[in-house]
Every structure is written in C-alpha cells, then in structure tokens.
C-alpha cells in the first residue's frame, strides 16, 4: 500500500513540478508572478483533448499541447507583462494576468462548455505487477515524460548558450545585457519554455484524472504557485523536489485518509514546511548566491 | 584635443528624474589609448559610462562610435559593436561558475568560433582563474572577482573597454596587478576609458584625462600635464 501510493504520488508530483518550474522560471527572470500560468496549463490540456478527439497519437497530442501553450505564453508576455513591466508596481501584472486567465477560461467555456469532460485514454493501458506494486503503462508514460522533460530542461539551462543566457538574466538583467544578451528575447524564450512545460503537465494530468474542466487550471495553478514557494523562490531544482514532495503527500492522504481531504492535507504539509524553513526547501542556496 | 577618436561623446546630458547627473559632457577616446575620467563621488563618472553603454538613455547629446550614434540602441547591440562596460561593483554573476562567467563574456561573439582560444588566453594571463574555474563566482575574493570581471570583458574582444573603479576595495598589491593589465590591452588595440578614484594611478597610466565636477568637464588634457597641474594636485592628488 505504502509503496503503491508512493509511486502514484511521484507520478502526480512530476506533473505538478512541471507547472511549478514554469512559475519559478518566470519569477526568476522577471521577479513577477504570472497568475494566468494555471490557465495556460488548462488550455494546453484542452488543445490536447482536441487533438486526441481528432485521432492524433499520444505523442502528437502531447507535442501539440506544448507548442500551443508555448505560443500562448509568448502572447501573454506580450499582452500582460511587457506593457506594464517597467512602469507601474508589482501589483499591476498580477491584475493583468488574472484578467488574461479569466479570458482564457471563458474562451474555453465558449468552445468546450463549462462542464467537466472526459479525456480519452491514450491507449489501452496494461497493468504491470511488480511484487505488491501495480503500475499501469499509462502511469509509466506520465512519470517517464515528466522526468524526461525535467532532465532536458536541466541540461538546457546548464549547458546551452541560451540556457546560460536565461540564468544570467534571472540573476541580474543589467549584467546580462552587458554580456551582449538580448534580455527581452531571453524573457520571451523563458515564457515559451515555462508555458510548454505547463501544456505538457496539462495533458499528463488529464490522462491521469481521465477528464478536465475549464476551471481545472485554477486549483493546479495555485498548487504550482505554492510548490514554487516550497522549493524556494526562483529555484528550479527546488520546484522539482517540491512538486514530488506534494505529489507524494497528496497520494498518501488519498491512500490513508480520505480522498476529499487531499488538497487540504497537501497545503497543510506545505504550511508546516514553510514554517520550519521560510525560504523553502532549497531556499538557502538561493540566498547564499 | 581635436583628434578625431574611436569614441566621441558630444554635449551629453543625463538625468535621473529631476537630478541632472551629467550636464553637457563632451570627450574623445582615441583608438587604442587610455583615457582617464577622474573626479569626486557623484561627479557623474559612472553615469557617463552607463549612458555610453546604453543602460540609461541620455536626454540630449550624441555618443558617436566609429561614426555611428549609439544613443537609443539597446545594450546588447552596443556590446555587439565591442563596446564593453565593466560596471562598478564588478557585475559578477555570483551564482554562476567562473567558467560560465567567462563563457558569457564571449556570448556576443558566439558563432565566431574563437571561444576556446580566447579562454586559453585569459587562463594564461590569469592562472588563478583556471584554478578556480569550477567555483561559483560569488565565492571568489574581491580581488579575484575584479580579475574575473576584466578577464570576462576580454572574452568579448573589446575595441573600447570601459572600466568603472577597478581598484575599489582592493589591496595595493592587487591594484598594481590590475593596472599592469591595462597597457597590455592597449598594445592589442583596445581603447580604455577608465573611471578611477585613485587619480594618481589613473593619470600615470592614461594618455589623456578629463576631470569631472558636478556633471561637467572642468579640466582636460594630456594626463601628464594634468598630473603636474596645481589644481589637480591640490584637489585630487592630496598635495598641499
């Protein structure tokens, strides 16, 4: 039972981490919160739904959702951040992104309706029994995809010139500019990557929950935001670890307590951890820099 | 000084809100020469450099570099013209390694394929950076950070290098080390615009110099002449 819930939790947590990484990347380069990020996640899932219903294979469903979400993220940066970035207070982008989020929800309601809809399974999943643990091939796909995306992101940020430019911009935009980095372009690329990861998470979680609704992004977005804080502001590795922790906590609460308390329990654990470590799990590293 | 130069700043005015930090400065940096900018705190020296590199936008005047006006260009475009600014406080990317800082120094030249030989060259000049290449820049001592800042700027193969207070907070031995690098740069064809509190060292290594006071040029000329001028000796060199 315990190991089974641990595996379920890692699968859930991997997808949460993808959402949280997006928040943390964007917060890193702008020091601003992107409150429509959860809705980009939701739109990504609906694009995936449309593709799946049109008969595309799972990899195309996932890839299409990522591309659409990336494009949407770039538009949101242009519409809701760039015009208010240098002027106005930190509160202005909170308002503009909440507005964008509401617009996205209502556009999706117009197209797909406000009711939850079923998401077709990507394939007839087979169950693999490993001793006491049962894994479905779908679970393996979900976990494998989120781990692979995180590994790719880490590799990109560490070892490509563009990845280094994004990290430099996150640390100090003025100095990044003096290195010849086009800071505005680095910010746009950051939005595209963060949003693509959210789109992927949207499809992965829709596969996992076998359904979705236009308001699916609000709860997951809030959870992603909290996971960013849990991991340490602006810390990508922290968001990965934080996502896995919350996923496991949630799965264990489903297994041992009651399924309807899962969010309450996840947030309670988050509050306890933050009381003990206000800068987050990996926050100290951020401060020593 | 009517020589036409690599860089010609013409009647530049820069304000921060209502504070007029630079009020009509004109100066010339000839190719491959060292020009020193001296003056008290708040005279507008750093502001002038920030306006040349595009970090702040002047509200009047021109910054002509090889005949082209740089005013209004984004910072990264100015860097691509090989005008490199080492800002006050060294501008370390403290959370990145020494090697990553150096690589980013050559970011604007990417695709040129010189990265590796440039890296070997700065490692040969500053062996301490080779030793510390895997360390985070934030863990270096102040002197090592200043060396890294200059080495990182060299990775961009500057045609004009602007150094803002390279000696600030360093022990005398390190200050001499930093000043030993400057003639080497000019020998390779780099012009240096040097902002310094340490007026004596700056004037000794420069060909020309400008003295700034509350945003205006109050004296200019050959550095050797300024070094001997009584008003400079009195105000900036601590002579009675």
Interface residues (C-beta under 8 A of the other chain):
Chain A: X161 X164 X165 X167 X168 X171 X172 X174 X175 X176 X177 X178 X179 X180 X181 X182 X183 X184 X288 X289
Chain B: X53 X54 X55 X74 X75 X76 X79 X80 X84 X85 X87 X91 X92 X93 X94 X95 X96 X100 X103 X104 X105 X107 X108 X109 X110 X136 X138 X152 X156
